[in-house]
Amino acid sequence: MTAKTMSSSIEIAADSEVIFAIVANPHRHPEIDGSGTLGTEIVGPDRLVQGSRFKVKVDQGWMRYPTTNRVVEYEPNRLIAWRHIAPQRWRYELEPLGPKRTRVTESMDYGYWGPLAFIAKRAFHGDQAAIERTLTRLKEVAERVE
């Protein structure tokens, strides 16, 4: 990862297909959200693919707003990333490690802000902890499925 990316990884005792089914279903995002900002009202398909759009209501505490996201990177059971109107990307990368073992890396890449990336880094400083909480929740959910 670059200096313009926040990320964390976790090993999960589940196959990548199981984990991908969770992260590629936007209706399940509130279940694993470590930021505490996602509402449960999601509009979109049950399974995201390249180009899919989904809408979610975000509650930052001091500000509530709907946002539409679009899948901009996609490789089944391995990679999915989306962005909204701002250029940063939220990404999940899955690396199978063996039977029922997968390393998942979640990242928030704000390098797409170009020369304004330093502003984005300040704005998103709390996302590192949210990423780590999200991965912990994803692990709990995925391992219950297995």
N, C-alpha and C positions, 0 to 999 in steps of 0.2 A: 504494500500500500504506500501511497505517497504522503507527503506532508499535508496534502489537501484532502485527506480521507481519514475519517474516524472509523475504527473497526474493532471487532473482537471475534474470537472463535471459541467454539465449544464442541466437545465430542458427545454425540448422542447415540444411545443404544437403540438404533432404529435404522431401517433401510432408507436410502435416499428417496425412494418413491413415496414412502410414508410422510417424510418430512416435507418434500416438495408439494404434496397434496395439501398440506396445511398452509404453507406460505403462498401458494398459487391460488388460494381461495380467499378473496378479499373479505368475505363474510366471516372468516375466522381470525382476521387481523386483530379485532378488539380482544379476543381471547388470549393472545400472546403479547399484546402491546405493553412494553415496559415503560413507555413515556406517560401513560395515563391520560393521553390527550385524544384518543380515538373514540368517537361515538359508536354506537351499535347499529346505527342506520346506514347501511352500505347499499349503494345502487351499483350493480354490475353483474357480470357473469359469475358462475360458481367456480370456473376454472379459467385463470388468466393465461393468455398466450401473447406472442409478439403483437403489439399494436392494441391490445385490449385496453379499454378505459373503465375506470371505476371511480365512484364518487363517495366521499366520506365526509362526515362533519367532524371538525377538529375543535377541541375546547382547550385553549391555552390558559384558561382561568381568567385572564384579563381581556381575552378576545376569543370569540366563537365565529367560525366561518366554515362553509363547505369548500371542498377542494376536489378537483377532478384530476386523477392520476392516469398516466398512460405507460404501458409496459414498453420499455425501450431496449431491453436486452433479454434474450430468452434462449435457453437451451434446456429441453425437458429433463427434469430430475437432476440438473446440474447448476443452472444459473437463471435468476430472474431479477430484473431491476426495473424500477419505475421512477417517474418524476412527475411533478405537477407544473404549474406555470413558471415557477422558479427553476433554474437549471440543475440544482443538486439532484443526485440520484440515491435512492435507497436500494441496496443490492443484497441478495442472498446467494452465496456460492456454496455448493454442496460437493464434498469430496468423499466418495465411498472409501472406507478403510478396511472393509471385510464384511462378513455376514453380520447384518444388524449393527453396524458401526459406521457412523458418518461424521465427518468434521464439517461443521457449518460455520461459515464466516459471514457475519452481517456487517455491512459498511454503509456509511453515509458519505458520499463523494461530492464535495463542493468545489472541486477543481474546475468544473465547467463554468464557474463564475469568472474565470480568467483573471485579469488583474484585480478584480474586486474580491477575490477569494479570502483575503484577510478580514474583510467585513463579514463574510459568511461564517468564517471560523469563530469570530466573536459572538455572532448571533446564535450559533448552534452549539455553544460550549457545553451545554448540559446533555447533549445527545449521546456522549460516550457512555454515561451511566445508564441511560435509557436502552442503548444497544445491549449492554450486558444483562440488564433485567429482562429484555425481550428474549435473548438467547436462553436464559434460565427457564423462562416460561415455555418457550418452544420445546426445550428438552423435556420438561414435565408432561406436556401435552402429547408429544410424539411417543414417549416411552410408555404412556398409558395405552396408546393404540397398539403397540407391539405386544 
